[in-house]
Amino acid sequence: MSGQKNIMQECFVCKKDLSQSQNKSFNTRTNLPVCEECKGTEEEKKAEKEALDSLAEGFICGCI
């Protein structure tokens, strides 16, 4: 289990390790950590859209 990645300790945009970083912040829509280099960039917006789009994968309700 020690080899398992923790998504809350890496930038969700560039996948940089943030476990030792004091300056990480969180994306307001996804609540995932983002590094200072990626914060506010087009890459963050793309990663945010991909993260939100993938939330419904595999969770299709038959009533709609």
N, C-alpha and C positions, 0 to 999 in steps of 0.2 A: 504494500500500500504506500510505502514511502516514495515509490517511483511515479505515483499518480499525480497528474497535473491538477492544480487548483485554479479554476478559471477566475477566481477573485484575486489572484496574485499575479496576473499578467494583463497587459494592455489588450483589450479586445480588438484593437485595430491592427497593431504591428506585432503582437504576441511577445513583446519585450517583458522580461521578468521584472515585476514591481515589488517583490516580496521584501526587499531591503530599502525601497524608496520611501522617502518622507513626503514627496510631492505628488503623490497620485491623487487623482480626483475621479469622480464618477459621472458617467453620462446620465443626464437627467431623464431621458426616456427609457433607457435599457437598464439603468442602475448597475452597469458593468464598469470596471475600472478602466481608465484611459490615462496614458502618460502625457506629460506636458508637451511633447513634440507633436502628438497627434490631436490634441485637444483643439477643436474648432476648425479642423481641416476638412477638405472634401472627402478624404479617405475615411474620416470618422463618420461623416454623413452616410457614405456608402455602407460601411460596416454596421451602422445603426439600422439602416433599412434592411440589410440582409438578416440581422439578428431578429428584428421584429417580424419579417416575412416568414422566417423559419419556425416561429412559435407554434403555428397551426399545423405543421407537418405531422401527420399521423393522428391528428385529433379532429377528425371530420364527424360531425354530428349528422345523423340521418334524418333529423326532424326539420332541417332547413332546406 
